Amino acid sequence: MMKARETQGMLLGLVGVVIFSLTLPMTRIVVLEFHPLLNGLGRALAASIPAAALLAWRREQRPTWPQVKSLAVVSLGVIVAYPVFSAWAMKSVPASHGAIVNGLQPLAVAIYAAWLSHERPSKAFWASALAGSALVIAFALQAGGGSLHAGDAWMLVAVGIGALGYAEGARLARQLGGWQVICWALVLSAPFLALPVGWLAWEHHLAHPGPVALKTWLAFGYVTLFSQFIGFFAWYAGLAMGGTARVGQVQLLQIFFTMAFSALLFGEHVAASAWFYAAAVILTVMLGRRASIQTAPQPARAV
């Protein structure tokens, strides 16, 4: 039964990863016209509208005060830090390159899971996770000519704080449910986002009074409805069902999907070495998948 639940969690996690894999390419389109802050905060404010409607339609019970505090941590990671800092990164590095740096996120999620959810991965798991992370850093250095770009630094900040939101959201999903976590995080964040987003939108209008390109609106629509909203339905449910550290490693597959989408849809050049590094990273995921992880029993809720 547990194996079946883990497998279902891995599959749900994979669905989330496929959705998230277009986030960086779409963000790169948006920031050609919008300020990174307007993109990062604006997409969350826009996504709070369908989130509030869904919660009202389902008549969901309001979260308790301890859960609200946990939702604040989720909001910090996946509503503020990751969208904003990854958008800044996309101003200076290609989406395919950012995807490789983003490969550090599963290791960060596993570390947070050990702290927050009391998961205890085996030494074999940590060895695989560290090997994958080392490959990611090696690629970033090789692609940057021996040094990291400014965009890499922004991506590292996005990954470090965003992973906290992933891990805390997965822990909370066992109590509230997967989709409820992201919906409540969006709704509770909206009052704090309205004023800065309104000011940023006005500043953008003054600086660029002309119409916004259709492709920019389409890309912004994707990061709003899919990256910030629908993708988390599957992602948080998968993390809660299969274990945060284990399912979190599936996100390393996002490297493949993002590079493929960047090349096929946006014409970005992907060096042959990038595929070599990505394939090596995926091998570490396969090895880590077989490693044991002990999880402390926690109350569960169907998601």
Secondary structure as GFF3:
##gff-version 3
##sequence-region A 1 303
A	DSSP	alpha_helix	2	20	.	.	.	ID=ss1
A	DSSP	alpha_helix	23	30	.	.	.	ID=ss2
A	DSSP	alpha_helix	36	58	.	.	.	ID=ss3
A	DSSP	alpha_helix	65	74	.	.	.	ID=ss4
A	DSSP	pi_helix	75	81	.	.	.	ID=ss5
A	DSSP	alpha_helix	82	89	.	.	.	ID=ss6
A	DSSP	alpha_helix	95	101	.	.	.	ID=ss7
A	DSSP	three_ten_helix	102	104	.	.	.	ID=ss8
A	DSSP	alpha_helix	105	116	.	.	.	ID=ss9
A	DSSP	beta_strand	119	121	.	.	.	ID=ss10
A	DSSP	alpha_helix	123	143	.	.	.	ID=ss11
A	DSSP	alpha_helix	150	176	.	.	.	ID=ss12
A	DSSP	alpha_helix	178	207	.	.	.	ID=ss13
A	DSSP	alpha_helix	214	222	.	.	.	ID=ss14
A	DSSP	pi_helix	223	230	.	.	.	ID=ss15
A	DSSP	alpha_helix	231	242	.	.	.	ID=ss16
A	DSSP	alpha_helix	244	248	.	.	.	ID=ss17
A	DSSP	three_ten_helix	249	253	.	.	.	ID=ss18
A	DSSP	alpha_helix	254	266	.	.	.	ID=ss19
A	DSSP	alpha_helix	272	289	.	.	.	ID=ss20
A	DSSP	beta_strand	293	295	.	.	.	ID=ss21
###
